[in-house]
């Protein structure tokens, strides 16, 4: 499968015991706002990276404000199903799940997420995209040769993206695929071709070719971006699927433990920000519980979905250029639907199963088994993935309706199997999760680097923004959030140290 520069995924902690900062907001003193140099809004990947960067530069006067009761953000998991041994449940990831792009293809330098995965001894297994079987409504159907055809078209698309960038032009991935000779309707299996296209594009970007930029989505080499102190690389195509039963976010907890103490007053959990006031003099953060924080600087790591929903009020309102930047980009949804059965009725050592629905693009197309060796053997867990419009549809309907849809598809795929009701079933509602409102960002066609710089830019030299969406080369990926947090922390540290 074509690997793009997009890596929203992966990790977990090493030691069997780790200190999770669990302190609540520092109480206000006589009704006054808590005072700090830097307030960091959000304890996800970008927020923790920013805080660690400040700490490494001996700037320790900061407060991290987090909506949830622990750190991690979209690195979040759930106890699911049951083990046959009776020894508890399995841990499955609702958000980020893969380490993607392990090393730079030019320098050999490790992707920081891969480095941290090794540091914390994260349990993971290779995603082998050649371990796949293909199906349609009548059962197993071999249309796997279409993968090679799609790869030829994407190779041409990437070369063409470079030429477009040289002319400061862009178009949709769909247009680029057509130019590369890819047309599902002209294949022997149009539905199979659509499924292959979905697996090779949507499954990673959570967006379809019509709504994706050819230049920025398909070719990391089509433009040059130089941000202070950060070197950007094209990363290799290996993917590692995290199965660590301590939970994906544990690596981030481990990194936080290097500079936060247990019961650290600088971590304000269960705190919902409602208003951000900013001026040339500083910022004031007001929270739903009536508390407030006054700081010299703020680093806002809210998801693009939260910013677009305008659930937090800015005072004064963000300038038009900033709002245009925020609203010019897409924030899509990647929904995993988990089933556990008494027994696995699918081939146990196959990782992926691709379903070509005869009428609807993106309808229960990708299924991944957790039964192969190295994953969760014996778990009898399989999950499907839907994105974009189909995510919106299923997240709006009842669990029972969704569960039955998936069972009907599985019965089409495996007509000779007696498929019972699952013993466990679950999927998240990312689009309605109030601290995220979606999964990760995507770059639409004909959206310029200047528009993205407006999304990324600070306001009034006091209010800064960071997250996967603000990363031009790595939007949508976990290492994009990590790099952006580091950069925001370094920028704010320079301002502080310049005034010492």
Secondary structure, 3 states (H helix, E strand, C coil): CCCCCCCCCCCCCCCCCCCCCCCECCCCECCECEEEEEEEECCCHHHHHHHHHHHHCCCCCEEEECCCCCCCCCCCEEEECCCCCCCCCEEEECCCCEEECCEECCCCCECHHHHHHHHCCCCEEECCCCCEEEEECCEECCCCCHHHHHHHHHHHHHHHHHHHHHCCCCCEHHHHHHHCCCCHHHCCCHHHHHHHHHHHHHHHHCCCHHHCEHHHHHCCCCCCCCECCECCCCECCCEEEECCCCCCCHHHHHHHCCCCCCCCCCEEECCCEEEEEEECCEEEEEECCCCEEEEEEEEECCCHHHHHHCCCEEECCCCHHHHHHHHCCEEECEEEEEEECCCCCCCCCCCEEEECCCCCCCCCCEEEECCCCCCCCCCCEEEEEEEHHHHHHHHCCCHHHHHHHHHHHHHHHCCCCCCCCCCEEEECCHHHCCCCCCCEEECCCCCCHHHHHHHHCCECCCEEECCHHHCCCCCCCHHHHHHHHHHHHHHHHHHHHHCC
